[in-house]
């Protein structure tokens, strides 16, 4: 009686080959992942380098612009100081010009405002304050002069200091009763009105002064 024998198959090489294939696949995946990681790191490094270069360039541009602006600011400050100096010198010159013209302006105004029967003898100035003395035919003429001076826009605080009756002798050796007076006032810078208003105000003031003189005459 014969017994069938089952042939023996050695599967060890198959398993080894399968393990080797798996290891190769794993190594390949690891290599791919490492390559991809290296590529990402490389690209990230290139991007960061490009951004750093861009920021560095921008900082250089900003630094250059800041230096240029600082120079312009210094130039503007220098020009501003020069302009301020010129304005101050111009103001000083205008002040000197006004100071020089003020006595002439005041004398012209006094000629317009002094009523008939009033004769001024002295005019003194102390800064912005003025004192005038004179002789008047009556106290009414002194009061009229005071009112006229009070209406001048660039004169302020007109007030009578003293008015006293005196006896004087004229060229005909006649005794006349006159009034020796003194009054003071101060200078005030006039406001600059519009041209139309200025013209109308000047005409009205001139008409009023003429009317007052005519009434007193």
Secondary structure as the mmCIF struct_conf table of DSSP 4:
data_model
#
loop_
_struct_conf.conf_type_id
_struct_conf.id
_struct_conf.beg_label_comp_id
_struct_conf.beg_label_asym_id
_struct_conf.beg_label_seq_id
_struct_conf.end_label_comp_id
_struct_conf.end_label_asym_id
_struct_conf.end_label_seq_id
HELX_LH_PP_P HELX_LH_PP_P1 UNK A 4 UNK A 8
HELX_RH_AL_P HELX_RH_AL_P1 UNK A 12 UNK A 113
HELX_LH_PP_P HELX_LH_PP_P2 UNK A 114 UNK A 115
TURN_TY1_P TURN_TY1_P1 UNK A 116 UNK A 117
STRN STRN1 UNK A 118 UNK A 126
TURN_TY1_P TURN_TY1_P2 UNK A 127 UNK A 128
STRN STRN2 UNK A 129 UNK A 136
BEND BEND1 UNK A 137 UNK A 138
HELX_RH_AL_P HELX_RH_AL_P2 UNK A 139 UNK A 150
TURN_TY1_P TURN_TY1_P3 UNK A 151 UNK A 151
TURN_TY1_P TURN_TY1_P4 UNK A 153 UNK A 154
STRN STRN3 UNK A 155 UNK A 169
TURN_TY1_P TURN_TY1_P5 UNK A 171 UNK A 172
STRN STRN4 UNK A 175 UNK A 187
HELX_LH_PP_P HELX_LH_PP_P3 UNK A 189 UNK A 191
HELX_RH_AL_P HELX_RH_AL_P3 UNK A 195 UNK A 216
#
